[in-house]
Amino acid sequence: MRGLYAIVDIGTLATRGLDAVAFAEAILRVRPAALQLRAKNLPPREALALLRALAPHCHRAGVLLVANDRPDLAVMAGCDCVHIGQTDMPVDQVRRIAPGLGVGVSTHTLAQLDAALALRPTYVAYGPVFPTATKQDPDPVVGVEGLRAASRRASAAGVPLVAIGGITRARVSELVGAVDAAAVVGDLVPDATVVDVLAEVEARARALHGALLPPASSARMSS
């Protein structure tokens, strides 16, 4: 996993009246590391329908599709991974009910990180690195130095590390060399002054993804 971990947040898109599938398609043109659907307030049937709509687009692009919180929906939709938080279903239980499904874990302290790394997940997420406006009750900010401490532990364990929380195009350069990927939510969504919204979404995704890739990979992405 390397580069942009794009999060399609239904609540954020609703404030701009954006279609989730069209938004995701614009991001997928960049071929990010992963695309997660976050649909916490949607009924399960609607979330499943959205995941099923996104799955063929992600698989054609060779991009991991990640369901948030719900391993059952992830399996039914043909997702590659499920992302779980500290209060969600434990990793070992996810593996029992869905042995072929990848599992990513959110962590917010080094103790949580060590516990997650011991379970050998597909990836670990760590943060919030910066203050974030997309969570109602965010955990304390860990900062870039805290992220670098987490990076050393994840690297030693051989598990990819995804930075989370408040990451923007202006800040992403601070993370280079410390993480494998960076999760972005709000900075992928243009404000109401933008005329060609989907072109702007693609441009933002390209800038974020390119900033996190090695130079040779960035050159291939733009060719």
Secondary structure, 3 states (H helix, E strand, C coil): CCEEEEEEEHHHHHCCCCCHHHHHHHHHCCCCCEEEEECCCCCHHHHHHHHHHHHHHHHHHCCEEEEECCHHHHHHHCCCEEEECCCCCCHHHHHHHCCCCEEEEEECCHHHHHHHHCCCCCEEEECCCCCCCCCCCCCCCCHHHHHHHHHHHHHHHCCCEEECCCCCCCCHHHHCCCCCEEEECHHHCCCCCCCCHHHHHHHHHHHHHHHHCCHHHHHHHHC
